[in-house]
Amino acid sequence: MTMSRGGAVPQERLEVLWYCIAAAGLVLGLRLAQMQLVQSEEWRLAAERNRSQMIHQNAPRGRFYDRHGTAVATNAPAFSLIFLPGKDRRRQDLTPLADELARQLDRDPAKLLESLEQAVREESAVRLAENLPTQTMFRLSELKTIYPGVDLIVEARRYYPFGRFASHLLGYMGKMGAVEWRKRKPLGYRVDSRTGRIGLENIFEDELRGRDGGLRMEVDAQGRLKRILDKIPWEVGSNVHLTIDAAVQRAADDGLRATSTGRGAAVAIDPRNGDLLAMSSQPDFDPNAFLSTDPDEVKSTVRELSEFNNAISGAYPPGSIFKPIVGLAALSEGRVSPDDAVFCPGHMTVGTRTFLCWEKKGHKTVSWLEGLAKSCDVYFYTVGLKVGGAAIERYARAFGLGVKTNIPLKNEKGGHLFGPESRKKSGRNWWYDGDTLNLSIGQGELTVTPLQMAIATAAMANRGSVWRPRYTQKIVYADGSPDFVKGPERLAIVDAKGSAWDEMQRGMEVTVSSGTGAAARIPGLLVGGKTGTAQNPHGVDHAWFIAYAGKPGEPASIAIAVLVENGGSGSSVAAPVARSMILAHFGMEDPLLKKAAPPPAADPSPVPLPLPAPLPVPGRPR
């Protein structure tokens, strides 16, 4: 070994050092070559991302159309306020912006400041407000020149052109909770994505949802937008064509709102195939309110929202609208004939109990037609005892009472079928004549939903076909796949004699032409119906009316069940709602209103008021 004088470093160590330096240089060289040659595109994009921001734009959601092609849920252009954080933004720079935005948006400045600071921390764009009114948008556009990073974008937002229209059926849009978002995140949902919360918006979420697009924007150090680097086009959702008739639905909504209580339900069915023509539940709501720019307003709307759909979830005693089923059972089983007379003194005593008729002074002598048209309780007490509770229960079950229709809507109730067999299944092995009398007039433990009674009324109109209610005509897929078409589905057939059907329909038509259902009489149409007043132990009685209607010589094309909670008399409260729905279905003017209206001053031809037209979606032709 050689050692240089004065303690110099040995030659071998210098060589090792040079080898290390050479090896390090070689590694760095190879890494640079890899970055410049192999990973050049990846690093270019990474560098570009450092000076760009992705602004997502909500895709237009698929539309809902009624059976005639009227859009009842569509999309409209909406402005969103965004903030793009720049470099080195300090809290003192954000506070004046938060104060100014709070003044323009009528929002809490502390919450806005929190959103701004979050955007700076995460170095990502944030939405500060959505669905801005045009006037507010113009005011905020001036802030772009004062506060760097503030900008406005246009995107598609859900829009319900008729407001409080079939709201429980259509549903509404809302933001997801944390748990739901974690489930939907792999499907491409963002944390601020809106989804259908109830009703058809929720059921058809997968079909209606499109694929969001966006703009990748170049920004400078202050967060100002410089230029669009690239644009990702959105893909629209699929359109759903419903069976509902917008005119009938609006008549149901308006009619129920105008009642004394404003609470209840109305359902219309096409007796020929089970198509759902209308489903109204009151009180209702405006689904547009959930798209408000004010979070507090949205929270208030949610707090006041009644998601309870009376049409499918409300179970009520049917009262006298059950009497046509009792009559059909007795006539078909041969227990009574249409000409059998019953004397009604206003009451009937069975054993030690006295059962009253609603008409205290009695209906005197009545047979089938008068008994149904006048809704005589004593007549149906007598008929019920002759046919028996078991037969009445069997026919009621054949009409679909006591079980869910399994319409694809959440929270449907099946009601409760009341009879000897049902009671035996519940472990109570007794049945008395008094139970039969209660069942004969639709009281006791029997409960039904308005949807069930609409389906049963449709079966009365078509002489026995019980259809599953359907609300989908077809789905037109946005990707060009073949349309999905939903066909009718018959659930059951009520087996009854032809003569019994004849008499039942004749009795219901007489009820409207000259009986308790006269409020639903419409010249030029054949209308059959039955009024009902259901006892309510918790307050004023509920008002019912069922009806079907058709042109003379043609099959009935609409069947209706109307319930007004605590409405009292079905003849004066519920029947007018059904009448309005029938008129709307046939496109007829109300002759009573026409007579009462004063003559016009100038132009004698009335100008119909059109439904509001949906606004165009940005980037798509009208």
Secondary structure, DSSP 8 states (H G I E B T S, - for coil): ----TTT---HHHHHHHHHHHHHHHHHHHHHHHIIIIISHHHHHHHHHHTTEEEEEE------EE-TTS-EEEEEEEEEEEEE---TT--HHHHHHHHHHHHHHHT--HHHHHHHHHHHHHHTS-EEEEEEE-HHHHHHHHGGGGTSTTEEEEEEEEEE-TTSSSSHHHH--EEE--HHHHHHHGGGT--TT-EEE-SHHHHHTHHHH--B-EEEEEEE-TT--EEEEEEEE--B---EEEES--HHHHHHHHHHHHTSSS--EEEEEE-TTT-BEEEEEEES---GGGGG-S-HHHHHHHHHH-----HHHH--B--GGGGHHHHHHHHHHTTS--TT--EEE-SEEEETTEEEE-SSTT--EEE-HHHHHHTT-HHHHHHHHHHH-HHHHHHHHHHTTTTS----SSTT----B--SHHHHHHTT-----HHHHHHHHTT-TT-BB-HHHHHHHHHHHHHTSEEE--B-EEEEE-TT----EE----EEEE----HHHHHHHHHHHHHHHHHSTTGGG--TTSEEEEEEEEE--TTSS-EEEEEEEEE-TTS---EEEEEEETT---IIIIIHHHHHHHHHHHTT---HHHHHHS---SS--S------------TTS--
